[in-house]
Amino acid sequence: VEALNYECEGLSDFARVLILNQAIPAPLDMKALLTLYAPSALIKHTRESRDFYKMLLEEVQYRVDNSIAAVATERFRVWHDNVPPWFFLQLLRILETYGVACVSSFYLFAFAGFVQDQDGNCVPAPTPKSLGLRFKCREDAVRFYAQWLIDRPGFDMYSWAGRKTAHLLKQMEQWHAGAMIMHLNRGCEGLAQYQLELQSAMLAAGVPVLAYEGNMADKRELDERQVVDRVEAFMESLGLTRCEK
């Protein structure tokens, strides 16, 4: 029960951190978020994880209140689909040279405590504490936890293309992202499901999409120079030029 409370409180606060990234300018970029989500993936049931996200939320709120930006020259925002190549996160730094902030990824939502409201918006999941619940036995806690997981939208990215597309379009609207960068990642078959259907649906909805092929872990499956060239051409197609130093 104690572990359940720590997990729900920590992941709900991490959801609030991600929601704060809707602010313009964004207080965090995806490169930072890929570091900050580690406790939610590895030790989410611990007091340390719960306390970490509480402190992080306070710090990111301070950044929003004081207009401290992850990308000081932000003038456009993109969304990233799938896990980026861990060995080539420089890709995200290239975007910054064009004043582009990569504000999040559907991948990260699987590690935060989100639910959807009646309008389909992502909002922090209620916690046992916020609901005033006191579990009398293990079975009560397990039943709550099962429903808490089922209600979270992050996991249905593995289920079917239509639902994932609907989630992503709504999330990009919430986070004010004007384009999608999509990693056709051969290193994770689960996340790679439906990506071509997703690409077609995004284009049909008028969302510009750049897709690049690779592998999140195997350097042999990614041509870095080719990816850089594609990103630079995509930025130009969006009417963006490099910021002056």
N, C-alpha and C positions, 0 to 999 in steps of 0.2 A: 504493500500500500504506500509506503514511504517512497519507494522508487517510482511508482506510478505518478504520485503527486509531483515529484521532481521533474519527471519527463514532461508531463503536461504543462507545467508552469514554464519550464525552459523553452520548449518548442513553441508555445504560444507567444513568449517574448521574442523569440527569433522571427516569428511571423510579423510581429510589430516592427522589428528592425527592417525587414524586407518592405513592409508597407511604407516606412519612412523614406525609402528610396524612390517613392513616387514624387518626392519633392523636386522642384527645379530651382537650382541645380541639384543633381543627385549627390547625397553625402558619401556614398560608397560606389565603387565600381565592381564588376564581376570578379576581377582578379582578387580583390580583397575578400569578397564573399566566399570565394572558393577556399580561402583559408579559414574564415570565420565559421563555416558550417561544420568543421571537423568534429567538435564536441557533440553536435546533434547526431552525427553518424556513428560515433564510437563509444561515447560514455553518456548518452542522453538521460540515463536513469539515475545519475549521481547528483549530489548536492553541488559539486564543483561545476557541473555543466549548467545547472539552474542558476547559480550565482554568476557565472560567466555571462549568460545572456541578459541577466538583469543589469549588470554593469555596462554591457555593450549597448543595450537599449538607451540607457542614460547618456552615454557618450554620443551615440548617433543623434539623439534628440537635440543635444547641445550643438552638433554640427548643423542640423537643420535650422535651429533657432538663430544661428549666427551665419548662415549662408556659406558654410565651409564646404567647398565642392571637391568631389573626387577628381573631376576634370575641370580645371579652372576656366578653360575656354569652351565649355559645353555649349553646343548650338544644335545638336541633333542627338537622338537616342536610338539605340538598337537593342534587340533582344537576341539572345543566343540559344539555339536549340541543340540539345545533347551536351555531353561532356566535351570540353575543348581538349586538344592535345596537351597533356600535362607538361610535356617537354618543350612546348612551343607557345607558352602563354604570352610571349612577345607579340603575338597576334593582337592581343587586346591593347597593347601599348601603341601599336601602329594606328589603331582607331583614334587614340587620343591626339595624335598629331593632326588629325582632321577636325578636332573639336567634338569628337563623337564619344558619348558615354554608353558603354554596354551595361545596362542597368540590372539585368537579371537573366535567369534561365529557368525554364520549367523543371529542369533537373533539380534545382535547389528547393523547389516547392515540396518535393517528397521528404525533405528533412526538416520542414517547419510545420507548426501546428495551425494549418489553415482549414476553414470550412467556407462554404459559399452561402451568401445570403439569398433572399428570394429574387434578387435581381441578377444573380450569377456573379456578384463581386466576391473576391477573396477577402475574408475577414479573419481575425484571430479566433481560433477555436476556444470555446469556453473550457475552463478547467474545473476539476472537482471543487476547488476552493471558491471560485467565482460563482458556482452553482449552489454553494452551501451544502455540499454532500459530505457525509461522514460514513465511510464504508464500515459495515458491521462485520463483514467476513470477506474472505478471499474471493468467494464466488461473486459477490457484488462488485468488487473491484475489477475482476476479469471481464464481467459483462459490460461494465462501463468502458473499459479499455478497448474491447472488441468493437463496440459501436463507435468509439472515438476514432479508431483507425478507418473504419468503413466510411465515415462521413468526410474524411479528408480527401480533397480532389487530386492530390499528387500521385496516388497509386494507380489511378485509372488511365494514366498515360500508357500502361501496358495492355489496356483492354481493347479499345477500338478507335479507329481514326476519327470518326465524327465527333466523339466526345473530346478527344484531345484537341482537335481543331477549334471547337467551341471554347474550350478553356483558354487556349493560347490567344485567340482573338480578343477575348475579354481581358486577359491579363495585359496584353500589349496596350489595350485602350486605357486600362487603369494606370499603367506605368508610363504612359505617353511615349511609347516606342513607335517610331515611324517605319522601321524596316526590320527584317529578320536575317540573321546570319546562321546558317544551318550546317552543322558538321555531320556529314554522312559517315558515321563512326562505325567502322568494322570491329571495334574493340568492345562493343556492348550491344548485343543483338536485341535486348529488351528495349532499350531506348531508341534503337534504330528502326523499330517497327513503325510502319505507316508514314515514314518521313517523306516519301515521294508523293503520297496522297496529300500529306500536309502541305507540301510545297505547292501543289496544284491548287489547293483550297486557298492558301494565302494569296497567290497570284490572282485568283478569281475574285478575291475580296479587295484587290487593289493594293496589297502590301508587297513592296519590293523584297525579293528574296535572293540572297547569295548562298549557294550551296557549294561546299568544298568536301572532297573525299579525303579520308585519312583513318587514323587509329589513335585512340586516346593514349595508348601506351607503347606502341611499336613504331619507332622512328622510321623503319624501313617502308612504311606504308603511307608516308606523307612527304610530298614534294614541297618543301618550305618556300622555295623561290616562286613556284607556281601559285601557291596560296597567297603570297604577298602580292603578286601581280594581279590576281583576281580581286583581292580586297581593294587595292588601289583603283582598279578600273571601276569597281562597284561604287566607291566613294565619289568618283568623278561622275558616274551616271546619276547620282543623287544631287549633283550640283555642288559638291563640297570640294574645297581645295585645302591644302595644308595650311595650318595656322603659321603666321610669322613668328619666328623665335624672338 
